[in-house]
Amino acid sequence: MDLKIIFLFDTKTEEIIHYNSGFSNLFGLNYVENESIQELIKDGIHSLFTTSMGRAFFLYQDKQYIFDIDKIDNGIIIFSGNQKQDENSSFNGIVDAHKLLRMLADNIPDMLWAKDVNGKYIFANKAICNNLLMADDTSEPIGKGDVFFALREREKHKENKEWHTFGEMCFNSDEVVLENMSNMVFEEYGNVKGKPLYLEVHKAPFFDNTGRLLGTVGSGRDVTKEVKVQRELQLKEELMYQHSKMAMMGEMLENIIHQWKQPLSLISVMSSTAQMHNEIGIEVNNEECFANITKHILHLAETIDDFRDFFKHDKVQTLFNLSDIYKRTIDLLSAKIKKNDIVLIEDCEQFEMLGYPREIIQVLMNLYANAFDEFETMNPFEKRLIFTQITQDDENAVICIKDNAGGIPLNIIDKVFESKFTTKSEDIGTGIGLYMSKEIITKHMNGSIVVVNEEYEYEGKSYKGALFTIILPIQKGVAH
């Protein structure tokens, strides 16, 4: 049985703006000319789907209705014809496909949706209704935007401003997708039900089979647990990073004391001599005396600046000379190097790169400190050698640091970069120095660090020691 049906649908406002008695009879309504039919839409017409075959259908109270599209004019779809009810028509395939789509969408844990070009929902699955919008069912979002549900949630929980912040914290990524007309990935977050929600969102332009732009289609995966775990790992790494620096503070203070002793003694001698000469009437060259005292005071200030800078945290990459960074590291360790009669053999090229100089200083200090500890186990009459070579190729900076302390036992050499692994007693070693060195080089600088034992000759004598090799990508340009 065919029914003559005429109605007009405005795609901009998503309203039926005119209908005839055939349309009202189809839905069991009392036809009143020019009466609004919007209550009918609220009551049960859930969605309007268009097809490439020039047809469209409504879902109304669990029944499907398909119509011929007579004309589309400036956003107004005109239906003038028959409702299709043939059991063997292509409509049954569309209905079955829709049922299957609905079942699939509602059983997927990820949020799925489609929106029109104005940001109004034209499809939503259970996951987004239950976990983000707090919608009554999958039909409620149709024709509404995110703001509607965000405002409703805030209105329900006025006592808690942090109950629902998702809508206001996220920028309008739909506009970005439509502007670029390409598939895009976003991280969107905010509070839902008073708790943080992080979504990995994939969005794309949404076209029908004729190529007409309908809006956007998207999916959202709840990655809140993953983000929490990642942040905990980052916090743990940051704490270990700071612990690694603090573990060296005692040694740094020792170096400060040694580096300050000589300048302070000289200042004291010059001051006392000048005072004594004045008392016994000997003429003193005050300008020269003050100049010498000032020089040593500046040296003390520079020493403090070096140690202060070491404990700062690099937040942005800067342009620096890698050989200069090596020299700054040696200056920080100079007192201990002299005290332990350590001989440095250097071969350092001069070149600049982008990176985190303070973090490189920390890595170098960890490696040298490791060598210093191994020297303590050597015969005190043996030479203590540290070789440092800094070179570059087209893409990488290469730092090689080698000692003559006998090497690392083969049964532990593969473990030295592991967290909290140490061969020292608990009151001496923390086991995080080499671990943090590898974390800094690999994660912060996209480089690599390895260690092997090497036998070699120097000045006609054979030695064996640990060879650490650091490879860093060279980034040249303007710091940012």
C-alpha positions, 0 to 999 in steps of 0.5 A: 500500500502506497501513501501520498506523502509530502513534507519539507525538511530544513537541514540547517535547523533540522526541522520539518517545516511543512507536511501534509495529511498523508505524512500525519496519517503515516505517524497516526497524528491529527493533521492540523494545517500549519501546526508545528510537528516538532513535538513529533520529532522530540517524541520519536523521529531519531535520525534522518539518513540520506542515501546515494540513491536519492532516498532518505528514511526516518527511524520512529518508535523502532520503525523505519520509514523510507521516502523518495527525495524529490528535490534539494534546494538551498538546504531544504529537502523536499519529499513528494512521493510514496513511502516504500514498504516493499519487503523485497526493496533495497530499504530492507538492506538499509534497515538491516545494515542500520541495525547491524551498525547500531549493535556494533557501535553500542558494543564497542567500548570506544566512543563513536559519533558523527556530527553535522557541519554545525557540531550537532550530533547525528549519531552517538553510541552508548559509550559516549552517551554513558561516559561523556554526555550523560545522555538518557539514551542514544537518541537524546544527543541527536540535534544537540551539541556538546555544550548542551550536555556540559551545561546540563551537568554543571547545572545539576552539580552547582556545588562542585565547579570541577564536576564537569569541565570537559566542554570548556577545556577542549578547543573545537577540534571539529572546526580544525578538522573541517578547516583542514579537511583531513583525518586528525588525532587529538588529546582531549581532557577534562573532568567528567563526574568529578574525575579526570577523563583523557581521550585519544580522539580520532576525527575525520570529515564525514561525506555521503556516497555522493561526496557531499560533506555532512560534518565530522565523524569521530572516535574517542578512546579512554586513555585516563589509566595510561596517562596516569601511569605515564605521569607516575613514571615521569614523576618517578623519573624526575625524582630519580633525576633530582636524587641523582644530582643530590647524591653528588651534592656532598662531592660537589661541596667537597670540591667547593671547599678545595677550590676555595681554600687557595683563593681564600688563603691568598686573600687572607695573606694579601690583606694581612700583609697590607695591614702589617705594612701600613702599621710599620709604615711601609708604603703599599701599592693599594691599587695592585693589592685590591686588583689581586684580591678582586681577581680571587674574589671573582674566581670564588664567585665563578666557582659558586656560579658553576655549582649553582648552574649544575643544579638548575634544570634545562627546560629548553634546548640551547646552542652550546660547544660540546668541548666547552661543556667538557671543560666546565665538567672538569672544572667542577671536578678539578679538586678531586682530580688533583687530590687523586693524581688523575691524569687526563688525556684529551682529544676534543674537537670544537663544534656546536650543537643544540641540546641540554648542556647541564644534563650533559654535564650531569652525565659526564660527572656520573661517568667520571665519578664512576671511574673515580670510585674504581680508582679507589680499588687500584694500587695507589702507586699505579697511574690513574688515567682517563681518556676523553675523546669528542668527535663529530661526523655528518649527523652525530657527536661522539663522546668516548670516555675510557679509564684504566681501572681494570674494566667491568666484570663480564657477569655484570657489565650488561646490568650497569645501566639498570635502575638501582644496580650497584656494586658498592655498599648502600652507604656509598652507592645509590645505583642510579647514576648510570641509570639516569645517564642512560635515561638522559641520553636516550629519552631526553636527547634521542641518543645512545650510550654503551659500555665495553671493556677495552685493552689498549696501550699508552706510552708503551704500557698495556692497560685495561678499562671500561670504555663508555661511548655516547652518541648524540644527534647533532642539531644545529641551528637557532636555540628555541 
